[in-house]
Amino acid sequence: EYTSPSDVARARTFFLHGRRSLLLTTERFQFYNRVTLRGAHTVWFYAVPAHAHYYAEVLNWLDASTASAVHVLYTPLDKLA
């Protein structure tokens, strides 16, 4: 959310065209900006998203024409949050 719009656009373009293999984003950034990040093949969640619609929204970023994977990292302590 602190990144300028031009830097966000540049990062998205680099990611889409394969010039960057990793794009780190947050649920908060997506909540306030609602950008579509195309070109993803693998998605990692550090924890289960706080809003259920965010999970489905991120899955729509995956390229359907290639093999894709989704991973969620969590611990048994996450259920206490």
mmCIF file of the N, C-alpha and C atoms, coordinates in Angstrom:
data_MODEL
# 
_entry.id   MODEL 
# 
loop_
_atom_site.group_PDB 
_atom_site.id 
_atom_site.type_symbol 
_atom_site.label_atom_id 
_atom_site.label_alt_id 
_atom_site.label_comp_id 
_atom_site.label_asym_id 
_atom_site.label_entity_id 
_atom_site.label_seq_id 
_atom_site.pdbx_PDB_ins_code 
_atom_site.Cartn_x 
_atom_site.Cartn_y 
_atom_site.Cartn_z 
_atom_site.occupancy 
_atom_site.B_iso_or_equiv 
_atom_site.pdbx_formal_charge 
_atom_site.auth_seq_id 
_atom_site.auth_comp_id 
_atom_site.auth_asym_id 
_atom_site.auth_atom_id 
_atom_site.pdbx_PDB_model_num 
ATOM 1   N N  . GLU A 1 1  ? 0.808   -1.200  0.000   1.00 0.00 ? 1  GLU A N  1 
ATOM 2   C CA . GLU A 1 1  ? 0.000   0.000   0.000   1.00 0.00 ? 1  GLU A CA 1 
ATOM 3   C C  . GLU A 1 1  ? 0.845   1.254   0.000   1.00 0.00 ? 1  GLU A C  1 
ATOM 4   N N  . TYR A 1 2  ? 2.123   1.100   0.268   1.00 0.00 ? 2  TYR A N  1 
ATOM 5   C CA . TYR A 1 2  ? 3.017   2.256   0.278   1.00 0.00 ? 2  TYR A CA 1 
ATOM 6   C C  . TYR A 1 2  ? 3.786   2.401   -1.029  1.00 0.00 ? 2  TYR A C  1 
ATOM 7   N N  . THR A 1 3  ? 3.563   1.510   -1.956  1.00 0.00 ? 3  THR A N  1 
ATOM 8   C CA . THR A 1 3  ? 4.239   1.538   -3.240  1.00 0.00 ? 3  THR A CA 1 
ATOM 9   C C  . THR A 1 3  ? 3.470   2.441   -4.199  1.00 0.00 ? 3  THR A C  1 
ATOM 10  N N  . SER A 1 4  ? 4.213   3.217   -4.985  1.00 0.00 ? 4  SER A N  1 
ATOM 11  C CA . SER A 1 4  ? 3.554   4.121   -5.928  1.00 0.00 ? 4  SER A CA 1 
ATOM 12  C C  . SER A 1 4  ? 2.856   3.314   -7.029  1.00 0.00 ? 4  SER A C  1 
ATOM 13  N N  . PRO A 1 5  ? 1.802   3.870   -7.599  1.00 0.00 ? 5  PRO A N  1 
ATOM 14  C CA . PRO A 1 5  ? 1.088   3.155   -8.673  1.00 0.00 ? 5  PRO A CA 1 
ATOM 15  C C  . PRO A 1 5  ? 1.989   2.780   -9.849  1.00 0.00 ? 5  PRO A C  1 
ATOM 16  N N  . SER A 1 6  ? 2.961   3.622   -10.180 1.00 0.00 ? 6  SER A N  1 
ATOM 17  C CA . SER A 1 6  ? 3.853   3.292   -11.299 1.00 0.00 ? 6  SER A CA 1 
ATOM 18  C C  . SER A 1 6  ? 4.748   2.105   -10.948 1.00 0.00 ? 6  SER A C  1 
ATOM 19  N N  . ASP A 1 7  ? 5.199   2.007   -9.705  1.00 0.00 ? 7  ASP A N  1 
ATOM 20  C CA . ASP A 1 7  ? 6.009   0.859   -9.294  1.00 0.00 ? 7  ASP A CA 1 
ATOM 21  C C  . ASP A 1 7  ? 5.186   -0.422  -9.266  1.00 0.00 ? 7  ASP A C  1 
ATOM 22  N N  . VAL A 1 8  ? 3.931   -0.319  -8.869  1.00 0.00 ? 8  VAL A N  1 
ATOM 23  C CA . VAL A 1 8  ? 3.044   -1.483  -8.875  1.00 0.00 ? 8  VAL A CA 1 
ATOM 24  C C  . VAL A 1 8  ? 2.831   -1.958  -10.307 1.00 0.00 ? 8  VAL A C  1 
ATOM 25  N N  . ALA A 1 9  ? 2.569   -1.047  -11.219 1.00 0.00 ? 9  ALA A N  1 
ATOM 26  C CA . ALA A 1 9  ? 2.363   -1.404  -12.623 1.00 0.00 ? 9  ALA A CA 1 
ATOM 27  C C  . ALA A 1 9  ? 3.616   -2.035  -13.214 1.00 0.00 ? 9  ALA A C  1 
ATOM 28  N N  . ARG A 1 10 ? 4.783   -1.501  -12.891 1.00 0.00 ? 10 ARG A N  1 
ATOM 29  C CA . ARG A 1 10 ? 6.039   -2.051  -13.395 1.00 0.00 ? 10 ARG A CA 1 
ATOM 30  C C  . ARG A 1 10 ? 6.259   -3.474  -12.868 1.00 0.00 ? 10 ARG A C  1 
ATOM 31  N N  . ALA A 1 11 ? 6.021   -3.681  -11.584 1.00 0.00 ? 11 ALA A N  1 
ATOM 32  C CA . ALA A 1 11 ? 6.200   -5.010  -10.990 1.00 0.00 ? 11 ALA A CA 1 
ATOM 33  C C  . ALA A 1 11 ? 5.233   -6.018  -11.607 1.00 0.00 ? 11 ALA A C  1 
ATOM 34  N N  . ARG A 1 12 ? 3.985   -5.613  -11.821 1.00 0.00 ? 12 ARG A N  1 
ATOM 35  C CA . ARG A 1 12 ? 3.002   -6.506  -12.443 1.00 0.00 ? 12 ARG A CA 1 
ATOM 36  C C  . ARG A 1 12 ? 3.415   -6.885  -13.863 1.00 0.00 ? 12 ARG A C  1 
ATOM 37  N N  . THR A 1 13 ? 3.933   -5.920  -14.619 1.00 0.00 ? 13 THR A N  1 
ATOM 38  C CA . THR A 1 13 ? 4.369   -6.184  -15.989 1.00 0.00 ? 13 THR A CA 1 
ATOM 39  C C  . THR A 1 13 ? 5.563   -7.132  -16.008 1.00 0.00 ? 13 THR A C  1 
ATOM 40  N N  . PHE A 1 14 ? 6.537   -6.886  -15.148 1.00 0.00 ? 14 PHE A N  1 
ATOM 41  C CA . PHE A 1 14 ? 7.704   -7.773  -15.069 1.00 0.00 ? 14 PHE A CA 1 
ATOM 42  C C  . PHE A 1 14 ? 7.284   -9.191  -14.714 1.00 0.00 ? 14 PHE A C  1 
ATOM 43  N N  . PHE A 1 15 ? 6.350   -9.325  -13.778 1.00 0.00 ? 15 PHE A N  1 
ATOM 44  C CA . PHE A 1 15 ? 5.889   -10.645 -13.363 1.00 0.00 ? 15 PHE A CA 1 
ATOM 45  C C  . PHE A 1 15 ? 5.137   -11.346 -14.488 1.00 0.00 ? 15 PHE A C  1 
ATOM 46  N N  . LEU A 1 16 ? 4.267   -10.629 -15.169 1.00 0.00 ? 16 LEU A N  1 
ATOM 47  C CA . LEU A 1 16 ? 3.465   -11.210 -16.250 1.00 0.00 ? 16 LEU A CA 1 
ATOM 48  C C  . LEU A 1 16 ? 4.342   -11.722 -17.381 1.00 0.00 ? 16 LEU A C  1 
ATOM 49  N N  . HIS A 1 17 ? 5.394   -10.997 -17.718 1.00 0.00 ? 17 HIS A N  1 
ATOM 50  C CA . HIS A 1 17 ? 6.253   -11.376 -18.840 1.00 0.00 ? 17 HIS A CA 1 
ATOM 51  C C  . HIS A 1 17 ? 7.424   -12.256 -18.428 1.00 0.00 ? 17 HIS A C  1 
ATOM 52  N N  . GLY A 1 18 ? 7.450   -12.685 -17.163 1.00 0.00 ? 18 GLY A N  1 
ATOM 53  C CA . GLY A 1 18 ? 8.460   -13.631 -16.715 1.00 0.00 ? 18 GLY A CA 1 
ATOM 54  C C  . GLY A 1 18 ? 9.806   -13.023 -16.375 1.00 0.00 ? 18 GLY A C  1 
ATOM 55  N N  . ARG A 1 19 ? 9.895   -11.699 -16.328 1.00 0.00 ? 19 ARG A N  1 
ATOM 56  C CA . ARG A 1 19 ? 11.169  -11.074 -15.976 1.00 0.00 ? 19 ARG A CA 1 
ATOM 57  C C  . ARG A 1 19 ? 11.399  -11.114 -14.469 1.00 0.00 ? 19 ARG A C  1 
ATOM 58  N N  . ARG A 1 20 ? 10.360  -11.399 -13.705 1.00 0.00 ? 20 ARG A N  1 
ATOM 59  C CA . ARG A 1 20 ? 10.450  -11.638 -12.276 1.00 0.00 ? 20 ARG A CA 1 
ATOM 60  C C  . ARG A 1 20 ? 9.689   -12.929 -11.984 1.00 0.00 ? 20 ARG A C  1 
ATOM 61  N N  . SER A 1 21 ? 10.307  -13.811 -11.213 1.00 0.00 ? 21 SER A N  1 
ATOM 62  C CA . SER A 1 21 ? 9.659   -15.097 -10.947 1.00 0.00 ? 21 SER A CA 1 
ATOM 63  C C  . SER A 1 21 ? 8.861   -15.100 -9.650  1.00 0.00 ? 21 SER A C  1 
ATOM 64  N N  . LEU A 1 22 ? 9.025   -14.057 -8.848  1.00 0.00 ? 22 LEU A N  1 
ATOM 65  C CA . LEU A 1 22 ? 8.330   -13.996 -7.566  1.00 0.00 ? 22 LEU A CA 1 
ATOM 66  C C  . LEU A 1 22 ? 7.693   -12.620 -7.395  1.00 0.00 ? 22 LEU A C  1 
ATOM 67  N N  . LEU A 1 23 ? 6.440   -12.624 -6.972  1.00 0.00 ? 23 LEU A N  1 
ATOM 68  C CA . LEU A 1 23 ? 5.749   -11.376 -6.678  1.00 0.00 ? 23 LEU A CA 1 
ATOM 69  C C  . LEU A 1 23 ? 5.109   -11.531 -5.312  1.00 0.00 ? 23 LEU A C  1 
ATOM 70  N N  . LEU A 1 24 ? 5.541   -10.720 -4.375  1.00 0.00 ? 24 LEU A N  1 
ATOM 71  C CA . LEU A 1 24 ? 5.035   -10.770 -3.007  1.00 0.00 ? 24 LEU A CA 1 
ATOM 72  C C  . LEU A 1 24 ? 3.969   -9.705  -2.826  1.00 0.00 ? 24 LEU A C  1 
ATOM 73  N N  . THR A 1 25 ? 2.811   -10.122 -2.348  1.00 0.00 ? 25 THR A N  1 
ATOM 74  C CA . THR A 1 25 ? 1.713   -9.191  -2.105  1.00 0.00 ? 25 THR A CA 1 
ATOM 75  C C  . THR A 1 25 ? 1.041   -9.568  -0.798  1.00 0.00 ? 25 THR A C  1 
ATOM 76  N N  . THR A 1 26 ? 0.220   -8.698  -0.292  1.00 0.00 ? 26 THR A N  1 
ATOM 77  C CA . THR A 1 26 ? -0.476  -8.958  0.960   1.00 0.00 ? 26 THR A CA 1 
ATOM 78  C C  . THR A 1 26 ? -1.979  -8.888  0.760   1.00 0.00 ? 26 THR A C  1 
ATOM 79  N N  . GLU A 1 27 ? -2.676  -9.492  1.678   1.00 0.00 ? 27 GLU A N  1 
ATOM 80  C CA . GLU A 1 27 ? -4.132  -9.448  1.637   1.00 0.00 ? 27 GLU A CA 1 
ATOM 81  C C  . GLU A 1 27 ? -4.611  -8.000  1.807   1.00 0.00 ? 27 GLU A C  1 
ATOM 82  N N  . ARG A 1 28 ? -3.910  -7.248  2.619   1.00 0.00 ? 28 ARG A N  1 
ATOM 83  C CA . ARG A 1 28 ? -4.267  -5.842  2.835   1.00 0.00 ? 28 ARG A CA 1 
ATOM 84  C C  . ARG A 1 28 ? -4.121  -5.030  1.541   1.00 0.00 ? 28 ARG A C  1 
ATOM 85  N N  . PHE A 1 29 ? -3.024  -5.247  0.807   1.00 0.00 ? 29 PHE A N  1 
ATOM 86  C CA . PHE A 1 29 ? -2.830  -4.545  -0.461  1.00 0.00 ? 29 PHE A CA 1 
ATOM 87  C C  . PHE A 1 29 ? -3.960  -4.875  -1.426  1.00 0.00 ? 29 PHE A C  1 
ATOM 88  N N  . GLN A 1 30 ? -4.302  -6.147  -1.529  1.00 0.00 ? 30 GLN A N  1 
ATOM 89  C CA . GLN A 1 30 ? -5.363  -6.564  -2.441  1.00 0.00 ? 30 GLN A CA 1 
ATOM 90  C C  . GLN A 1 30 ? -6.718  -6.010  -2.009  1.00 0.00 ? 30 GLN A C  1 
ATOM 91  N N  . PHE A 1 31 ? -6.937  -5.937  -0.707  1.00 0.00 ? 31 PHE A N  1 
ATOM 92  C CA . PHE A 1 31 ? -8.209  -5.417  -0.184  1.00 0.00 ? 31 PHE A CA 1 
ATOM 93  C C  . PHE A 1 31 ? -8.426  -3.968  -0.616  1.00 0.00 ? 31 PHE A C  1 
ATOM 94  N N  . TYR A 1 32 ? -7.376  -3.160  -0.562  1.00 0.00 ? 32 TYR A N  1 
ATOM 95  C CA . TYR A 1 32 ? -7.512  -1.740  -0.870  1.00 0.00 ? 32 TYR A CA 1 
ATOM 96  C C  . TYR A 1 32 ? -7.313  -1.408  -2.349  1.00 0.00 ? 32 TYR A C  1 
ATOM 97  N N  . ASN A 1 33 ? -6.620  -2.248  -3.103  1.00 0.00 ? 33 ASN A N  1 
ATOM 98  C CA . ASN A 1 33 ? -6.304  -1.901  -4.491  1.00 0.00 ? 33 ASN A CA 1 
ATOM 99  C C  . ASN A 1 33 ? -7.025  -2.727  -5.541  1.00 0.00 ? 33 ASN A C  1 
ATOM 100 N N  . ARG A 1 34 ? -7.411  -3.943  -5.212  1.00 0.00 ? 34 ARG A N  1 
ATOM 101 C CA . ARG A 1 34 ? -8.148  -4.807  -6.143  1.00 0.00 ? 34 ARG A CA 1 
ATOM 102 C C  . ARG A 1 34 ? -7.481  -4.934  -7.509  1.00 0.00 ? 34 ARG A C  1 
ATOM 103 N N  . VAL A 1 35 ? -6.212  -5.261  -7.533  1.00 0.00 ? 35 VAL A N  1 
ATOM 104 C CA . VAL A 1 35 ? -5.519  -5.469  -8.797  1.00 0.00 ? 35 VAL A CA 1 
ATOM 105 C C  . VAL A 1 35 ? -5.615  -6.938  -9.189  1.00 0.00 ? 35 VAL A C  1 
ATOM 106 N N  . THR A 1 36 ? -5.497  -7.219  -10.469 1.00 0.00 ? 36 THR A N  1 
ATOM 107 C CA . THR A 1 36 ? -5.455  -8.584  -10.965 1.00 0.00 ? 36 THR A CA 1 
ATOM 108 C C  . THR A 1 36 ? -4.013  -8.902  -11.320 1.00 0.00 ? 36 THR A C  1 
ATOM 109 N N  . LEU A 1 37 ? -3.478  -9.924  -10.704 1.00 0.00 ? 37 LEU A N  1 
ATOM 110 C CA . LEU A 1 37 ? -2.085  -10.309 -10.935 1.00 0.00 ? 37 LEU A CA 1 
ATOM 111 C C  . LEU A 1 37 ? -2.075  -11.555 -11.811 1.00 0.00 ? 37 LEU A C  1 
ATOM 112 N N  . ARG A 1 38 ? -1.902  -11.355 -13.092 1.00 0.00 ? 38 ARG A N  1 
ATOM 113 C CA . ARG A 1 38 ? -1.915  -12.460 -14.038 1.00 0.00 ? 38 ARG A CA 1 
ATOM 114 C C  . ARG A 1 38 ? -0.519  -13.064 -14.162 1.00 0.00 ? 38 ARG A C  1 
ATOM 115 N N  . GLY A 1 39 ? -0.471  -14.297 -14.638 1.00 0.00 ? 39 GLY A N  1 
ATOM 116 C CA . GLY A 1 39 ? 0.804   -14.943 -14.904 1.00 0.00 ? 39 GLY A CA 1 
ATOM 117 C C  . GLY A 1 39 ? 1.297   -15.847 -13.798 1.00 0.00 ? 39 GLY A C  1 
ATOM 118 N N  . ALA A 1 40 ? 0.509   -16.050 -12.760 1.00 0.00 ? 40 ALA A N  1 
ATOM 119 C CA . ALA A 1 40 ? 0.942   -16.898 -11.643 1.00 0.00 ? 40 ALA A CA 1 
ATOM 120 C C  . ALA A 1 40 ? 0.772   -18.372 -11.989 1.00 0.00 ? 40 ALA A C  1 
ATOM 121 N N  . HIS A 1 41 ? 1.738   -19.166 -11.548 1.00 0.00 ? 41 HIS A N  1 
ATOM 122 C CA . HIS A 1 41 ? 1.661   -20.626 -11.706 1.00 0.00 ? 41 HIS A CA 1 
ATOM 123 C C  . HIS A 1 41 ? 1.536   -21.303 -10.354 1.00 0.00 ? 41 HIS A C  1 
ATOM 124 N N  . THR A 1 42 ? 2.069   -20.676 -9.331  1.00 0.00 ? 42 THR A N  1 
ATOM 125 C CA . THR A 1 42 ? 2.029   -21.215 -7.973  1.00 0.00 ? 42 THR A CA 1 
ATOM 126 C C  . THR A 1 42 ? 1.685   -20.089 -7.011  1.00 0.00 ? 42 THR A C  1 
ATOM 127 N N  . VAL A 1 43 ? 0.796   -20.381 -6.075  1.00 0.00 ? 43 VAL A N  1 
ATOM 128 C CA . VAL A 1 43 ? 0.406   -19.409 -5.057  1.00 0.00 ? 43 VAL A CA 1 
ATOM 129 C C  . VAL A 1 43 ? 0.687   -20.015 -3.692  1.00 0.00 ? 43 VAL A C  1 
ATOM 130 N N  . TRP A 1 44 ? 1.332   -19.229 -2.844  1.00 0.00 ? 44 TRP A N  1 
ATOM 131 C CA . TRP A 1 44 ? 1.595   -19.619 -1.457  1.00 0.00 ? 44 TRP A CA 1 
ATOM 132 C C  . TRP A 1 44 ? 0.859   -18.667 -0.538  1.00 0.00 ? 44 TRP A C  1 
ATOM 133 N N  . PHE A 1 45 ? 0.089   -19.209 0.386   1.00 0.00 ? 45 PHE A N  1 
ATOM 134 C CA . PHE A 1 45 ? -0.531  -18.423 1.440   1.00 0.00 ? 45 PHE A CA 1 
ATOM 135 C C  . PHE A 1 45 ? 0.236   -18.705 2.719   1.00 0.00 ? 45 PHE A C  1 
ATOM 136 N N  . TYR A 1 46 ? 0.631   -17.660 3.421   1.00 0.00 ? 46 TYR A N  1 
ATOM 137 C CA . TYR A 1 46 ? 1.333   -17.823 4.683   1.00 0.00 ? 46 TYR A CA 1 
ATOM 138 C C  . TYR A 1 46 ? 0.372   -18.286 5.773   1.00 0.00 ? 46 TYR A C  1 
ATOM 139 N N  . ALA A 1 47 ? -0.871  -17.957 5.626   1.00 0.00 ? 47 ALA A N  1 
ATOM 140 C CA . ALA A 1 47 ? -1.937  -18.390 6.533   1.00 0.00 ? 47 ALA A CA 1 
ATOM 141 C C  . ALA A 1 47 ? -3.238  -18.374 5.734   1.00 0.00 ? 47 ALA A C  1 
ATOM 142 N N  . VAL A 1 48 ? -4.240  -19.005 6.288   1.00 0.00 ? 48 VAL A N  1 
ATOM 143 C CA . VAL A 1 48 ? -5.536  -18.995 5.622   1.00 0.00 ? 48 VAL A CA 1 
ATOM 144 C C  . VAL A 1 48 ? -6.031  -17.543 5.581   1.00 0.00 ? 48 VAL A C  1 
ATOM 145 N N  . PRO A 1 49 ? -6.496  -17.072 4.422   1.00 0.00 ? 49 PRO A N  1 
ATOM 146 C CA . PRO A 1 49 ? -6.947  -15.678 4.323   1.00 0.00 ? 49 PRO A CA 1 
ATOM 147 C C  . PRO A 1 49 ? -8.065  -15.358 5.318   1.00 0.00 ? 49 PRO A C  1 
ATOM 148 N N  . ALA A 1 50 ? -8.046  -14.135 5.820   1.00 0.00 ? 50 ALA A N  1 
ATOM 149 C CA . ALA A 1 50 ? -9.064  -13.695 6.781   1.00 0.00 ? 50 ALA A CA 1 
ATOM 150 C C  . ALA A 1 50 ? -10.438 -13.580 6.119   1.00 0.00 ? 50 ALA A C  1 
ATOM 151 N N  . HIS A 1 51 ? -10.475 -13.243 4.852   1.00 0.00 ? 51 HIS A N  1 
ATOM 152 C CA . HIS A 1 51 ? -11.726 -13.117 4.113   1.00 0.00 ? 51 HIS A CA 1 
ATOM 153 C C  . HIS A 1 51 ? -11.791 -14.227 3.072   1.00 0.00 ? 51 HIS A C  1 
ATOM 154 N N  . ALA A 1 52 ? -12.842 -15.005 3.101   1.00 0.00 ? 52 ALA A N  1 
ATOM 155 C CA . ALA A 1 52 ? -12.969 -16.165 2.219   1.00 0.00 ? 52 ALA A CA 1 
ATOM 156 C C  . ALA A 1 52 ? -12.950 -15.789 0.739   1.00 0.00 ? 52 ALA A C  1 
ATOM 157 N N  . HIS A 1 53 ? -13.521 -14.658 0.384   1.00 0.00 ? 53 HIS A N  1 
ATOM 158 C CA . HIS A 1 53 ? -13.565 -14.261 -1.027  1.00 0.00 ? 53 HIS A CA 1 
ATOM 159 C C  . HIS A 1 53 ? -12.169 -13.975 -1.572  1.00 0.00 ? 53 HIS A C  1 
ATOM 160 N N  . TYR A 1 54 ? -11.234 -13.636 -0.712  1.00 0.00 ? 54 TYR A N  1 
ATOM 161 C CA . TYR A 1 54 ? -9.865  -13.362 -1.151  1.00 0.00 ? 54 TYR A CA 1 
ATOM 162 C C  . TYR A 1 54 ? -9.215  -14.625 -1.712  1.00 0.00 ? 54 TYR A C  1 
ATOM 163 N N  . TYR A 1 55 ? -9.472  -15.763 -1.102  1.00 0.00 ? 55 TYR A N  1 
ATOM 164 C CA . TYR A 1 55 ? -8.919  -17.036 -1.568  1.00 0.00 ? 55 TYR A CA 1 
ATOM 165 C C  . TYR A 1 55 ? -9.376  -17.316 -3.000  1.00 0.00 ? 55 TYR A C  1 
ATOM 166 N N  . ALA A 1 56 ? -10.657 -17.186 -3.260  1.00 0.00 ? 56 ALA A N  1 
ATOM 167 C CA . ALA A 1 56 ? -11.190 -17.427 -4.603  1.00 0.00 ? 56 ALA A CA 1 
ATOM 168 C C  . ALA A 1 56 ? -10.656 -16.402 -5.596  1.00 0.00 ? 56 ALA A C  1 
ATOM 169 N N  . GLU A 1 57 ? -10.517 -15.173 -5.159  1.00 0.00 ? 57 GLU A N  1 
ATOM 170 C CA . GLU A 1 57 ? -10.002 -14.120 -6.032  1.00 0.00 ? 57 GLU A CA 1 
ATOM 171 C C  . GLU A 1 57 ? -8.567  -14.422 -6.467  1.00 0.00 ? 57 GLU A C  1 
ATOM 172 N N  . VAL A 1 58 ? -7.755  -14.880 -5.537  1.00 0.00 ? 58 VAL A N  1 
ATOM 173 C CA . VAL A 1 58 ? -6.365  -15.208 -5.850  1.00 0.00 ? 58 VAL A CA 1 
ATOM 174 C C  . VAL A 1 58 ? -6.293  -16.433 -6.769  1.00 0.00 ? 58 VAL A C  1 
ATOM 175 N N  . LEU A 1 59 ? -7.150  -17.403 -6.567  1.00 0.00 ? 59 LEU A N  1 
ATOM 176 C CA . LEU A 1 59 ? -7.147  -18.585 -7.437  1.00 0.00 ? 59 LEU A CA 1 
ATOM 177 C C  . LEU A 1 59 ? -7.485  -18.216 -8.878  1.00 0.00 ? 59 LEU A C  1 
ATOM 178 N N  . ASN A 1 60 ? -8.225  -17.160 -9.072  1.00 0.00 ? 60 ASN A N  1 
ATOM 179 C CA . ASN A 1 60 ? -8.537  -16.700 -10.426 1.00 0.00 ? 60 ASN A CA 1 
ATOM 180 C C  . ASN A 1 60 ? -7.310  -16.118 -11.130 1.00 0.00 ? 60 ASN A C  1 
ATOM 181 N N  . TRP A 1 61 ? -6.248  -15.799 -10.391 1.00 0.00 ? 61 TRP A N  1 
ATOM 182 C CA . TRP A 1 61 ? -5.017  -15.297 -10.996 1.00 0.00 ? 61 TRP A CA 1 
ATOM 183 C C  . TRP A 1 61 ? -4.241  -16.399 -11.700 1.00 0.00 ? 61 TRP A C  1 
ATOM 184 N N  . LEU A 1 62 ? -4.471  -17.660 -11.322 1.00 0.00 ? 62 LEU A N  1 
ATOM 185 C CA . LEU A 1 62 ? -3.689  -18.760 -11.871 1.00 0.00 ? 62 LEU A CA 1 
ATOM 186 C C  . LEU A 1 62 ? -3.960  -18.944 -13.349 1.00 0.00 ? 62 LEU A C  1 
ATOM 187 N N  . ASP A 1 63 ? -2.909  -19.288 -14.061 1.00 0.00 ? 63 ASP A N  1 
ATOM 188 C CA . ASP A 1 63 ? -2.999  -19.523 -15.498 1.00 0.00 ? 63 ASP A CA 1 
ATOM 189 C C  . ASP A 1 63 ? -3.619  -20.900 -15.729 1.00 0.00 ? 63 ASP A C  1 
ATOM 190 N N  . ALA A 1 64 ? -4.807  -20.943 -16.293 1.00 0.00 ? 64 ALA A N  1 
ATOM 191 C CA . ALA A 1 64 ? -5.539  -22.201 -16.472 1.00 0.00 ? 64 ALA A CA 1 
ATOM 192 C C  . ALA A 1 64 ? -4.919  -23.090 -17.549 1.00 0.00 ? 64 ALA A C  1 
ATOM 193 N N  . SER A 1 65 ? -4.088  -22.535 -18.415 1.00 0.00 ? 65 SER A N  1 
ATOM 194 C CA . SER A 1 65 ? -3.526  -23.325 -19.506 1.00 0.00 ? 65 SER A CA 1 
ATOM 195 C C  . SER A 1 65 ? -2.284  -24.107 -19.086 1.00 0.00 ? 65 SER A C  1 
ATOM 196 N N  . THR A 1 66 ? -1.782  -23.886 -17.880 1.00 0.00 ? 66 THR A N  1 
ATOM 197 C CA . THR A 1 66 ? -0.602  -24.609 -17.397 1.00 0.00 ? 66 THR A CA 1 
ATOM 198 C C  . THR A 1 66 ? -0.910  -25.259 -16.057 1.00 0.00 ? 66 THR A C  1 
ATOM 199 N N  . ALA A 1 67 ? -0.016  -26.129 -15.634 1.00 0.00 ? 67 ALA A N  1 
ATOM 200 C CA . ALA A 1 67 ? -0.167  -26.767 -14.329 1.00 0.00 ? 67 ALA A CA 1 
ATOM 201 C C  . ALA A 1 67 ? 0.018   -25.713 -13.239 1.00 0.00 ? 67 ALA A C  1 
ATOM 202 N N  . SER A 1 68 ? -0.892  -25.688 -12.293 1.00 0.00 ? 68 SER A N  1 
ATOM 203 C CA . SER A 1 68 ? -0.854  -24.699 -11.226 1.00 0.00 ? 68 SER A CA 1 
ATOM 204 C C  . SER A 1 68 ? -0.898  -25.402 -9.878  1.00 0.00 ? 68 SER A C  1 
ATOM 205 N N  . ALA A 1 69 ? -0.445  -24.699 -8.851  1.00 0.00 ? 69 ALA A N  1 
ATOM 206 C CA . ALA A 1 69 ? -0.454  -25.259 -7.504  1.00 0.00 ? 69 ALA A CA 1 
ATOM 207 C C  . ALA A 1 69 ? -0.776  -24.166 -6.500  1.00 0.00 ? 69 ALA A C  1 
ATOM 208 N N  . VAL A 1 70 ? -1.462  -24.559 -5.436  1.00 0.00 ? 70 VAL A N  1 
ATOM 209 C CA . VAL A 1 70 ? -1.785  -23.653 -4.342  1.00 0.00 ? 70 VAL A CA 1 
ATOM 210 C C  . VAL A 1 70 ? -1.349  -24.325 -3.049  1.00 0.00 ? 70 VAL A C  1 
ATOM 211 N N  . HIS A 1 71 ? -0.630  -23.577 -2.213  1.00 0.00 ? 71 HIS A N  1 
ATOM 212 C CA . HIS A 1 71 ? -0.143  -24.095 -0.942  1.00 0.00 ? 71 HIS A CA 1 
ATOM 213 C C  . HIS A 1 71 ? -0.556  -23.142 0.167   1.00 0.00 ? 71 HIS A C  1 
ATOM 214 N N  . VAL A 1 72 ? -0.957  -23.700 1.304   1.00 0.00 ? 72 VAL A N  1 
ATOM 215 C CA . VAL A 1 72 ? -1.297  -22.890 2.470   1.00 0.00 ? 72 VAL A CA 1 
ATOM 216 C C  . VAL A 1 72 ? -0.453  -23.380 3.633   1.00 0.00 ? 72 VAL A C  1 
ATOM 217 N N  . LEU A 1 73 ? 0.323   -22.474 4.213   1.00 0.00 ? 73 LEU A N  1 
ATOM 218 C CA . LEU A 1 73 ? 1.142   -22.798 5.372   1.00 0.00 ? 73 LEU A CA 1 
ATOM 219 C C  . LEU A 1 73 ? 0.406   -22.354 6.627   1.00 0.00 ? 73 LEU A C  1 
ATOM 220 N N  . TYR A 1 74 ? 0.237   -23.254 7.559   1.00 0.00 ? 74 TYR A N  1 
ATOM 221 C CA . TYR A 1 74 ? -0.399  -22.899 8.818   1.00 0.00 ? 74 TYR A CA 1 
ATOM 222 C C  . TYR A 1 74 ? 0.042   -23.894 9.885   1.00 0.00 ? 74 TYR A C  1 
ATOM 223 N N  . THR A 1 75 ? -0.202  -23.548 11.107  1.00 0.00 ? 75 THR A N  1 
ATOM 224 C CA . THR A 1 75 ? 0.139   -24.414 12.244  1.00 0.00 ? 75 THR A CA 1 
ATOM 225 C C  . THR A 1 75 ? -1.130  -24.687 13.035  1.00 0.00 ? 75 THR A C  1 
ATOM 226 N N  . PRO A 1 76 ? -1.098  -25.657 13.916  1.00 0.00 ? 76 PRO A N  1 
ATOM 227 C CA . PRO A 1 76 ? -2.275  -25.905 14.756  1.00 0.00 ? 76 PRO A CA 1 
ATOM 228 C C  . PRO A 1 76 ? -2.636  -24.685 15.627  1.00 0.00 ? 76 PRO A C  1 
ATOM 229 N N  . LEU A 1 77 ? -1.688  -23.812 15.885  1.00 0.00 ? 77 LEU A N  1 
ATOM 230 C CA . LEU A 1 77 ? -1.968  -22.621 16.684  1.00 0.00 ? 77 LEU A CA 1 
ATOM 231 C C  . LEU A 1 77 ? -2.785  -21.585 15.917  1.00 0.00 ? 77 LEU A C  1 
ATOM 232 N N  . ASP A 1 78 ? -2.825  -21.691 14.604  1.00 0.00 ? 78 ASP A N  1 
ATOM 233 C CA . ASP A 1 78 ? -3.601  -20.743 13.806  1.00 0.00 ? 78 ASP A CA 1 
ATOM 234 C C  . ASP A 1 78 ? -5.089  -20.833 14.113  1.00 0.00 ? 78 ASP A C  1 
ATOM 235 N N  . LYS A 1 79 ? -5.556  -21.988 14.529  1.00 0.00 ? 79 LYS A N  1 
ATOM 236 C CA . LYS A 1 79 ? -6.991  -22.114 14.835  1.00 0.00 ? 79 LYS A CA 1 
ATOM 237 C C  . LYS A 1 79 ? -7.373  -21.342 16.089  1.00 0.00 ? 79 LYS A C  1 
ATOM 238 N N  . LEU A 1 80 ? -6.396  -20.924 16.886  1.00 0.00 ? 80 LEU A N  1 
ATOM 239 C CA . LEU A 1 80 ? -6.670  -20.137 18.076  1.00 0.00 ? 80 LEU A CA 1 
ATOM 240 C C  . LEU A 1 80 ? -6.850  -18.663 17.768  1.00 0.00 ? 80 LEU A C  1 
ATOM 241 N N  . ALA A 1 81 ? -6.400  -18.239 16.592  1.00 0.00 ? 81 ALA A N  1 
ATOM 242 C CA . ALA A 1 81 ? -6.467  -16.809 16.242  1.00 0.00 ? 81 ALA A CA 1 
ATOM 243 C C  . ALA A 1 81 ? -7.863  -16.372 15.920  1.00 0.00 ? 81 ALA A C  1 
# 
